Amino acid sequence: MIPYPLPDVATRGEVFQRYAKQFNAMNYKTLAVESEGFSCRGIKEVCEQAERTCAGRLVAEAIRQKVDGGKPLLLLMLLLSLLLPLRLLLLLMLLLLLMLLLLLLLL
């Protein structure tokens, strides 16, 4: 096994810049300082989990409001496309369709 040292503050900031693109430079610095002891992979996983949580809340809110006319739904998908990598976006679109089908079955 090859040991890898934990990243320094500058490296952690760069990892946050890569995986948490919605933040600004001040957020990256704060996150880099507060994440001491995290590996690069750990930071990546935290960022991906945060994106999934955010996307899940947006989808749930759209369904709670019983989206009609398709325009709010289109806006939601546009917003998600800005936040998420393509493979995750495709999975969320599938989840959204399944949730909408379930909602229609319950009505």
C-alpha positions, 0 to 999 in steps of 0.5 A: 500500500502506498501512503498518501499524505492528506492535502494542505489548505491550498490543495483542499481549496482547489478540490473544492473549486473543482467539485463545488463550483457554485461557491465563490473564492471566499467560500473555498478558503473557508471550506479549505480551512474547515476541512482539515483532516479530509482527503481529496476523495473525502472532499469530493464525496462531501460535495457530491452528497451536498449536490444530491441533497440539494437536488432532492429538495428541489425535486420534492418541492416542485412535486409538493407544489403540484407543478402544472403547465410544465414551465416550473418543471422546465425551470427546475431541470434547467437549475439542476443542469447548472448544478450537477454533472450530466450522469447525475442529472440523468439519474435525477431526471429519471427519478423525477419522472418516476415521482411524477408518475407516482403522483399521477397514480395517487391523484 
